[in-house]
Amino acid sequence: MSNNKQNPPELKSSFDIEMILKTVEEIKKEINLIKLTKNDSLEIELEIINKFSKFYESHPFLVKKVCKGDDLTMLYEMLNKLQDVEKGDETLTNVETNLGTKLADKYLYPNLKKKDL
């Protein structure tokens, strides 16, 4: 019998955070320009997807959040923590655990408590 064990996936250590932050700001500016002539959210999103197609291919969820005008506080916090990983000040495992806990405290646990009432 052959050994079909696969190596575990390699953890990323570089995330191109500056490019992500820059592109998010460019998308926000572009949305504001588009809104001068259009107010249909789907049209705006499609225009952004076309203009930033490469970025959309690798970050579709992020583009959709920016287009919807969602709160990006957690995104900025995550990117700051990933910068700490890149600098070697933090491990990816710690960052994932801490952010996961924070997200659960903010979104999961309050909803579970409501259902218990």
MARVEXVO-447524 format. One record per atom (N, C-alpha, C): residue number from 1; atom name; x negated, y negated, z. Coordinates in Angstrom, 1 decimal, decimal comma, m for minus. Layout:
BEGIN
R  resi  name      px      py      pz
R   NUM    CA       X       Y       Z
...
***
This chain:
BEGIN
R  resi  name      px      py      pz
R     1     N    m0,8     1,2     0,0
R     1    CA     0,0     0,0     0,0
R     1     C    m0,9    m1,2     0,0
R     2     N    m0,5    m2,2    m0,8
R     2    CA    m1,3    m3,4    m0,9
R     2     C    m0,9    m4,4     0,2
R     3     N    m1,8    m5,2     0,6
R     3    CA    m1,5    m6,3     1,6
R     3     C    m1,0    m7,5     0,9
R     4     N     0,3    m7,8     1,0
R     4    CA     0,9    m8,9     0,4
R     4     C     1,1   m10,1     1,3
R     5     N     0,3   m10,2     2,3
R     5    CA     0,4   m11,3     3,2
R     5     C     0,0   m12,6     2,5
R     6     N     0,8   m13,6     2,7
R     6    CA     0,4   m14,9     2,1
R     6     C    m0,2   m15,8     3,2
R     7     N    m1,0   m16,7     2,7
R     7    CA    m1,6   m17,6     3,7
R     7     C    m0,5   m18,6     4,0
R     8     N    m0,5   m19,1     5,3
R     8    CA     0,5   m20,2     5,7
R     8     C     0,3   m21,4     4,8
R     9     N     1,3   m22,2     4,6
R     9    CA     1,2   m23,4     3,8
R     9     C     0,2   m24,4     4,5
R    10     N    m0,5   m25,1     3,7
R    10    CA    m1,5   m26,0     4,1
R    10     C    m0,8   m27,3     4,6
R    11     N    m1,1   m27,8     5,8
R    11    CA    m0,5   m29,0     6,3
R    11     C    m1,1   m30,2     5,6
R    12     N    m0,3   m31,1     5,3
R    12    CA    m0,8   m32,3     4,6
R    12     C    m1,5   m33,2     5,7
R    13     N    m2,5   m33,8     5,2
R    13    CA    m3,2   m34,8     6,1
R    13     C    m3,3   m36,2     5,5
R    14     N    m2,8   m36,3     4,3
R    14    CA    m2,7   m37,6     3,6
R    14     C    m1,3   m37,8     3,1
R    15     N    m0,7   m39,0     3,3
R    15    CA     0,7   m39,2     3,0
R    15     C     0,9   m40,3     2,0
R    16     N    m0,1   m41,1     1,7
R    16    CA     0,1   m42,3     0,8
R    16     C     1,1   m43,3     1,3
R    17     N     1,0   m43,6     2,6
R    17    CA     1,9   m44,4     3,3
R    17     C     2,0   m45,8     2,8
R    18     N     0,9   m46,4     2,5
R    18    CA     0,9   m47,8     1,9
R    18     C     1,7   m47,8     0,6
R    19     N     1,5   m46,9    m0,2
R    19    CA     2,3   m46,9    m1,5
R    19     C     3,8   m46,7    m1,2
R    20     N     4,2   m45,9    m0,2
R    20    CA     5,6   m45,7     0,1
R    20     C     6,1   m47,0     0,6
R    21     N     5,4   m47,6     1,6
R    21    CA     5,9   m48,9     2,1
R    21     C     6,1   m50,0     1,1
R    22     N     5,1   m50,1     0,2
R    22    CA     5,1   m51,1    m0,8
R    22     C     6,2   m50,8    m1,8
R    23     N     6,5   m49,6    m2,2
R    23    CA     7,5   m49,3    m3,1
R    23     C     8,9   m49,5    m2,5
R    24     N     9,1   m49,2    m1,2
R    24    CA    10,3   m49,4    m0,5
R    24     C    10,6   m50,9    m0,5
R    25     N     9,6   m51,8    m0,3
R    25    CA     9,8   m53,2    m0,3
R    25     C    10,2   m53,7    m1,7
R    26     N     9,5   m53,1    m2,8
R    26    CA     9,8   m53,5    m4,1
R    26     C    11,3   m53,1    m4,5
R    27     N    11,7   m51,9    m4,0
R    27    CA    13,1   m51,5    m4,3
R    27     C    14,1   m52,4    m3,7
R    28     N    13,8   m52,8    m2,4
R    28    CA    14,7   m53,8    m1,7
R    28     C    14,8   m55,1    m2,5
R    29     N    13,7   m55,6    m3,0
R    29    CA    13,7   m56,8    m3,7
R    29     C    14,5   m56,7    m5,0
R    30     N    14,2   m55,5    m5,7
R    30    CA    14,9   m55,3    m7,0
R    30     C    16,4   m55,2    m6,8
R    31     N    16,8   m54,5    m5,7
R    31    CA    18,3   m54,4    m5,4
R    31     C    18,9   m55,8    m5,2
R    32     N    18,2   m56,7    m4,5
R    32    CA    18,7   m58,0    m4,3
R    32     C    18,8   m58,8    m5,6
R    33     N    17,9   m58,5    m6,5
R    33    CA    18,0   m59,2    m7,9
R    33     C    19,2   m58,6    m8,7
R    34     N    19,3   m57,3    m8,6
R    34    CA    20,4   m56,6    m9,4
R    34     C    21,8   m57,1    m8,8
R    35     N    21,8   m57,3    m7,5
R    35    CA    23,1   m57,7    m6,9
R    35     C    23,6   m59,1    m7,3
R    36     N    22,7   m59,9    m7,9
R    36    CA    23,0   m61,2    m8,4
R    36     C    24,0   m61,0    m9,6
R    37     N    23,9   m59,9   m10,3
R    37    CA    24,7   m59,7   m11,5
R    37     C    25,7   m58,5   m11,4
R    38     N    25,4   m57,6   m10,5
R    38    CA    26,3   m56,4   m10,4
R    38     C    26,6   m56,2    m8,9
R    39     N    27,8   m55,6    m8,7
R    39    CA    28,1   m55,3    m7,3
R    39     C    28,6   m53,8    m7,1
R    40     N    28,5   m53,1    m8,2
R    40    CA    28,9   m51,7    m8,1
R    40     C    27,7   m50,9    m7,5
R    41     N    27,9   m50,2    m6,4
R    41    CA    26,7   m49,6    m5,7
R    41     C    26,2   m48,4    m6,6
R    42     N    27,0   m47,7    m7,3
R    42    CA    26,5   m46,6    m8,2
R    42     C    25,7   m47,2    m9,3
R    43     N    26,1   m48,3    m9,9
R    43    CA    25,3   m48,9   m11,0
R    43     C    24,0   m49,4   m10,5
R    44     N    24,0   m50,0    m9,3
R    44    CA    22,7   m50,5    m8,7
R    44     C    21,8   m49,3    m8,5
R    45     N    22,3   m48,2    m7,9
R    45    CA    21,5   m47,0    m7,6
R    45     C    20,9   m46,5    m8,9
R    46     N    21,7   m46,3    m9,9
R    46    CA    21,2   m45,8   m11,2
R    46     C    20,1   m46,7   m11,8
R    47     N    20,3   m48,0   m11,7
R    47    CA    19,3   m48,9   m12,2
R    47     C    18,0   m48,7   m11,4
R    48     N    18,1   m48,6   m10,1
R    48    CA    16,9   m48,4    m9,3
R    48     C    16,2   m47,0    m9,6
R    49     N    17,0   m46,0    m9,8
R    49    CA    16,5   m44,7   m10,1
R    49     C    15,7   m44,7   m11,4
R    50     N    16,3   m45,4   m12,4
R    50    CA    15,6   m45,6   m13,7
R    50     C    14,3   m46,4   m13,6
R    51     N    14,4   m47,5   m12,9
R    51    CA    13,2   m48,3   m12,8
R    51     C    12,1   m47,7   m12,0
R    52     N    12,4   m46,9   m10,9
R    52    CA    11,5   m46,3   m10,1
R    52     C    11,5   m44,8   m10,2
R    53     N    11,6   m44,3   m11,4
R    53    CA    11,9   m42,8   m11,6
R    53     C    10,8   m41,9   m11,1
R    54     N     9,5   m42,3   m11,2
R    54    CA     8,4   m41,5   m10,6
R    54     C     8,6   m41,4    m9,1
R    55     N     8,8   m42,5    m8,4
R    55    CA     9,0   m42,5    m7,0
R    55     C    10,2   m41,7    m6,6
R    56     N    11,3   m41,9    m7,4
R    56    CA    12,5   m41,1    m7,1
R    56     C    12,3   m39,6    m7,2
R    57     N    11,5   m39,2    m8,1
R    57    CA    11,3   m37,7    m8,3
R    57     C    10,7   m37,1    m7,0
R    58     N     9,8   m37,9    m6,3
R    58    CA     9,2   m37,3    m5,1
R    58     C     9,8   m37,8    m3,8
R    59     N    10,7   m38,8    m3,9
R    59    CA    11,3   m39,3    m2,7
R    59     C    12,8   m39,7    m2,9
R    60     N    13,6   m38,7    m3,4
R    60    CA    15,0   m39,1    m3,8
R    60     C    15,9   m39,5    m2,5
R    61     N    15,7   m38,8    m1,4
R    61    CA    16,5   m39,2    m0,2
R    61     C    16,2   m40,6     0,2
R    62     N    14,9   m41,0     0,2
R    62    CA    14,5   m42,3     0,6
R    62     C    15,0   m43,3    m0,3
R    63     N    15,0   m43,1    m1,6
R    63    CA    15,5   m44,1    m2,6
R    63     C    17,0   m44,3    m2,3
R    64     N    17,8   m43,2    m2,1
R    64    CA    19,2   m43,3    m1,8
R    64     C    19,5   m44,0    m0,5
R    65     N    18,7   m43,8     0,5
R    65    CA    18,9   m44,6     1,8
R    65     C    18,6   m46,1     1,6
R    66     N    17,6   m46,4     0,8
R    66    CA    17,3   m47,8     0,6
R    66     C    18,5   m48,4    m0,2
R    67     N    18,9   m47,7    m1,3
R    67    CA    20,0   m48,2    m2,1
R    67     C    21,3   m48,4    m1,3
R    68     N    21,6   m47,6    m0,3
R    68    CA    22,8   m47,7     0,5
R    68     C    22,7   m48,8     1,5
R    69     N    21,4   m49,2     1,7
R    69    CA    21,2   m50,3     2,8
R    69     C    21,2   m49,7     4,2
R    70     N    20,9   m48,4     4,3
R    70    CA    20,9   m47,7     5,6
R    70     C    19,7   m48,3     6,5
R    71     N    19,9   m48,1     7,7
R    71    CA    18,9   m48,5     8,7
R    71     C    17,6   m47,7     8,5
R    72     N    16,5   m48,3     8,3
R    72    CA    15,2   m47,6     8,0
R    72     C    14,3   m47,7     9,2
R    73     N    14,8   m48,0    10,4
R    73    CA    14,0   m48,0    11,5
R    73     C    13,2   m46,7    11,8
R    74     N    13,9   m45,6    11,7
R    74    CA    13,3   m44,3    11,9
R    74     C    12,2   m44,0    10,9
R    75     N    12,5   m44,4     9,6
R    75    CA    11,5   m44,2     8,5
R    75     C    10,2   m45,0     8,9
R    76     N    10,3   m46,2     9,3
R    76    CA     9,1   m47,0     9,6
R    76     C     8,4   m46,4    10,7
R    77     N     9,1   m45,9    11,7
R    77    CA     8,5   m45,3    12,9
R    77     C     7,7   m44,0    12,4
R    78     N     8,4   m43,2    11,6
R    78    CA     7,8   m42,0    11,1
R    78     C     6,5   m42,3    10,3
R    79     N     6,6   m43,3     9,4
R    79    CA     5,4   m43,7     8,6
R    79     C     4,2   m44,2     9,5
R    80     N     4,6   m44,9    10,5
R    80    CA     3,5   m45,4    11,5
R    80     C     2,9   m44,2    12,2
R    81     N     3,7   m43,2    12,5
R    81    CA     3,1   m42,0    13,2
R    81     C     2,3   m41,2    12,2
R    82     N     2,7   m41,1    11,0
R    82    CA     1,9   m40,4    10,0
R    82     C     0,6   m41,1     9,7
R    83     N     0,6   m42,5     9,8
R    83    CA    m0,7   m43,2     9,7
R    83     C    m1,6   m42,8    10,9
R    84     N    m1,1   m42,5    12,1
R    84    CA    m1,9   m42,1    13,2
R    84     C    m2,5   m40,7    12,9
R    85     N    m1,7   m39,8    12,2
R    85    CA    m2,2   m38,5    11,8
R    85     C    m3,3   m38,7    10,8
R    86     N    m3,2   m39,6     9,8
R    86    CA    m4,2   m39,8     8,8
R    86     C    m5,5   m40,3     9,5
R    87     N    m5,4   m41,1    10,5
R    87    CA    m6,5   m41,6    11,2
R    87     C    m7,2   m40,6    12,2
R    88     N    m6,4   m39,5    12,4
R    88    CA    m6,9   m38,5    13,4
R    88     C    m6,6   m38,8    14,8
R    89     N    m5,7   m39,8    15,0
R    89    CA    m5,3   m40,2    16,4
R    89     C    m4,2   m39,3    16,9
R    90     N    m3,6   m38,6    16,0
R    90    CA    m2,4   m37,8    16,4
R    90     C    m2,4   m36,5    15,6
R    91     N    m1,7   m35,5    16,1
R    91    CA    m1,6   m34,3    15,2
R    91     C    m0,2   m34,3    14,6
R    92     N    m0,1   m33,6    13,5
R    92    CA     1,2   m33,6    12,8
R    92     C     2,2   m32,8    13,6
R    93     N     1,8   m31,8    14,3
R    93    CA     2,7   m31,0    15,2
R    93     C     3,3   m31,9    16,3
R    94     N     2,5   m32,7    16,9
R    94    CA     3,0   m33,7    18,0
R    94     C     3,9   m34,7    17,4
R    95     N     3,6   m35,2    16,2
R    95    CA     4,4   m36,2    15,6
R    95     C     5,8   m35,6    15,2
R    96     N     5,8   m34,4    14,7
R    96    CA     7,0   m33,8    14,3
R    96     C     7,9   m33,5    15,5
R    97     N     7,3   m33,0    16,6
R    97    CA     8,0   m32,7    17,8
R    97     C     8,6   m33,9    18,4
R    98     N     7,8   m35,0    18,6
R    98    CA     8,3   m36,2    19,2
R    98     C     9,4   m36,9    18,4
R    99     N     9,2   m36,9    17,0
R    99    CA    10,3   m37,5    16,2
R    99     C    11,5   m36,7    16,2
R   100     N    11,3   m35,4    16,2
R   100    CA    12,5   m34,5    16,3
R   100     C    13,3   m34,7    17,6
R   101     N    12,6   m34,8    18,7
R   101    CA    13,2   m35,0    19,9
R   101     C    14,0   m36,4    19,9
R   102     N    13,3   m37,4    19,4
R   102    CA    13,9   m38,7    19,3
R   102     C    15,2   m38,7    18,5
R   103     N    15,1   m38,0    17,3
R   103    CA    16,3   m37,9    16,5
R   103     C    17,4   m37,1    17,1
R   104     N    17,1   m36,1    17,8
R   104    CA    18,1   m35,3    18,5
R   104     C    18,8   m36,1    19,6
R   105     N    18,0   m36,9    20,4
R   105    CA    18,5   m37,7    21,4
R   105     C    19,4   m38,8    20,8
R   106     N    19,1   m39,3    19,7
R   106    CA    19,9   m40,4    19,1
R   106     C    21,2   m39,9    18,4
R   107     N    21,0   m38,7    17,6
R   107    CA    22,2   m38,3    16,8
R   107     C    22,8   m37,0    17,2
R   108     N    22,1   m36,0    17,7
R   108    CA    22,7   m34,7    18,0
R   108     C    23,3   m34,7    19,4
R   109     N    22,6   m35,0    20,4
R   109    CA    23,1   m34,8    21,8
R   109     C    24,3   m35,7    22,1
R   110     N    24,4   m37,0    21,6
R   110    CA    25,6   m37,8    21,9
R   110     C    26,8   m37,1    21,2
R   111     N    26,7   m36,5    20,0
R   111    CA    27,8   m35,9    19,4
R   111     C    28,2   m34,6    20,1
R   112     N    27,3   m33,9    20,6
R   112    CA    27,6   m32,7    21,4
R   112     C    28,4   m33,0    22,6
R   113     N    28,0   m34,1    23,3
R   113    CA    28,7   m34,5    24,5
R   113     C    30,1   m34,9    24,2
R   114     N    30,4   m35,6    23,1
R   114    CA    31,7   m36,0    22,7
R   114     C    32,6   m34,8    22,5
R   115     N    32,1   m33,7    21,9
R   115    CA    32,9   m32,5    21,7
R   115     C    33,2   m31,8    23,0
R   116     N    32,4   m32,0    24,0
R   116    CA    32,6   m31,3    25,3
R   116     C    33,7   m32,0    26,1
R   117     N    34,1   m33,2    25,7
R   117    CA    35,2   m33,9    26,5
R   117     C    36,5   m33,4    26,2
***
